[in-house]
Every structure is written in C-alpha cells, then in structure tokens.
Amino acid sequence: MNDIHIRTDVLRQSANGLQEAAAAVGPAGHWLDSSFTAAATMTAWESGPALKDCATAWQTHMKSAVDQLHRYAEQLRDSAHSYDRAEQEATRRVTAALTDLQGTAGTGQ
C-alpha cells in the first residue's frame, strides 16, 4: 500500500508564492499605459487603433492571468484546510476506536 503524505505547509507556501506573483504584476496592464498614450496620438494612422486594440487585448489577458493566480492560490489554501480537517477527523476517529477497544478489553467483552 502506498503511503501518501500531504504537506499542508507547502501547499500554503505555494499559495503565498502565487499571491506574490500576482501582486508583482501590479495593476494588470498598468505597464501598457505608454501604448495607450501612443495609440491616442496616432489616431490618423491605421497603426494607432491597431496598437490600442493590441494593448487592450494584452490588458485583458494579463487581468485574466492575475485573476487565475489569485483563484489558484485560494484553491491551494482550501485544499490545505481540507487536508488538515480530514487529518484531524481521522485522528479523532482512531482515538475514539482505541478508547472503545480499551474500554471493552477491561470488561471481558
């Protein structure tokens, strides 16, 4: 039988790492401000609206990526919490079973 051990502290560390990565991006798309500024000054050119469309698409994509990082971090935390609860419940049940066995051993049943 395989013995599986989940390290919930590592799950939480990974969640924190994802959260930090999301925060490092900053306001999603803020670094595209110069592209929007350039696009606004080139309205008479075909490249102006194309640049704006490209910057908007990247901004949307980056916001989606940041949102996913936050969601995955939360899911890792939820998993760690679920594993901790399951471990506590298993420990409680084993302790209760051992207590019951010890109680019946003394009565000869």
C-alpha positions as CSV (number, residue, x, y, z in Angstrom):
1,M,0.0,0.0,0.0
2,N,1.3,3.4,-0.9
3,D,1.7,5.9,1.9
4,I,0.7,9.4,0.8
5,H,1.6,12.4,2.9
6,I,0.3,15.9,2.1
7,R,2.4,18.7,3.4
8,T,-0.2,21.4,4.0
9,D,2.5,23.9,4.9
10,V,4.0,23.5,1.4
11,L,0.5,24.0,-0.1
12,R,0.2,27.2,1.8
13,Q,3.7,28.4,0.8
14,S,2.8,27.7,-2.8
15,A,-0.4,29.7,-2.4
16,N,1.6,32.6,-1.0
17,G,4.0,32.3,-3.9
18,L,1.2,32.6,-6.4
19,Q,-0.3,35.5,-4.5
20,E,3.1,37.3,-4.6
21,A,3.5,36.6,-8.3
22,A,0.1,38.2,-8.9
23,A,1.0,41.2,-6.8
24,A,4.3,41.6,-8.7
25,V,2.4,42.2,-11.9
26,G,0.8,45.2,-10.3
27,P,-2.4,46.7,-11.6
28,A,-2.9,44.4,-14.6
29,G,-2.0,46.3,-17.7
30,H,-0.6,49.4,-15.9
31,W,2.7,48.9,-17.8
32,L,0.7,49.3,-21.1
33,D,-0.1,53.0,-20.3
34,S,2.6,54.2,-22.8
35,S,1.0,52.0,-25.5
36,F,-2.4,53.6,-24.9
37,T,-0.8,57.1,-24.9
38,A,1.0,56.3,-28.2
39,A,-2.2,54.9,-29.7
40,A,-4.1,58.1,-28.8
41,T,-1.6,60.2,-30.6
42,M,-1.8,58.2,-33.8
43,T,-5.5,58.2,-34.5
44,A,-5.0,59.3,-38.1
45,W,-2.8,56.3,-38.8
46,E,-4.0,52.7,-39.1
47,S,-1.4,51.7,-36.5
48,G,-3.0,53.8,-33.8
49,P,-6.2,51.9,-33.4
50,A,-4.3,48.6,-34.0
51,L,-1.9,49.5,-31.2
52,K,-4.9,50.3,-28.9
53,D,-6.6,47.0,-29.8
54,C,-3.4,45.1,-29.1
55,A,-2.8,46.9,-25.8
56,T,-6.4,46.3,-24.8
57,A,-6.1,42.6,-25.6
58,W,-2.9,42.3,-23.6
59,Q,-4.5,44.1,-20.7
60,T,-7.5,41.8,-20.7
61,H,-5.1,38.7,-21.0
62,M,-3.0,39.9,-18.1
63,K,-6.0,40.6,-15.9
64,S,-7.2,37.1,-16.6
65,A,-3.8,35.6,-15.7
66,V,-3.7,37.6,-12.4
67,D,-7.2,36.5,-11.6
68,Q,-6.3,32.9,-12.2
69,L,-3.2,33.2,-9.9
70,H,-5.5,34.5,-7.2
71,R,-8.0,31.7,-7.8
72,Y,-5.3,29.0,-7.7
73,A,-3.8,30.4,-4.5
74,E,-7.2,30.3,-2.9
75,Q,-7.8,26.7,-4.1
76,L,-4.4,25.6,-2.7
77,R,-5.4,27.2,0.7
78,D,-8.8,25.5,0.6
79,S,-7.1,22.2,-0.2
80,A,-4.6,22.6,2.7
81,H,-7.5,23.4,5.0
82,S,-9.5,20.3,3.8
83,Y,-6.5,18.0,4.3
84,D,-5.9,19.4,7.8
85,R,-9.6,18.8,8.7
86,A,-9.5,15.3,7.3
87,E,-6.3,14.5,9.3
88,Q,-7.9,15.9,12.5
89,E,-11.1,13.8,11.9
90,A,-9.1,10.7,11.2
91,T,-7.1,11.2,14.4
92,R,-10.3,11.7,16.4
93,R,-11.9,8.6,15.0
94,V,-8.8,6.4,15.6
95,T,-8.5,7.8,19.2
96,A,-12.2,7.0,19.8
97,A,-11.9,3.5,18.4
98,L,-8.8,2.8,20.6
99,T,-10.7,4.2,23.6
100,D,-13.6,1.9,22.9
101,L,-11.3,-1.1,22.5
102,Q,-9.5,-0.4,25.7
103,G,-12.9,0.1,27.5
104,T,-14.2,-3.3,26.3
105,A,-11.0,-5.1,27.0
106,G,-11.3,-4.5,30.7
107,T,-14.9,-5.7,30.8
108,G,-14.1,-9.1,29.2
109,Q,-16.5,-8.5,26.3
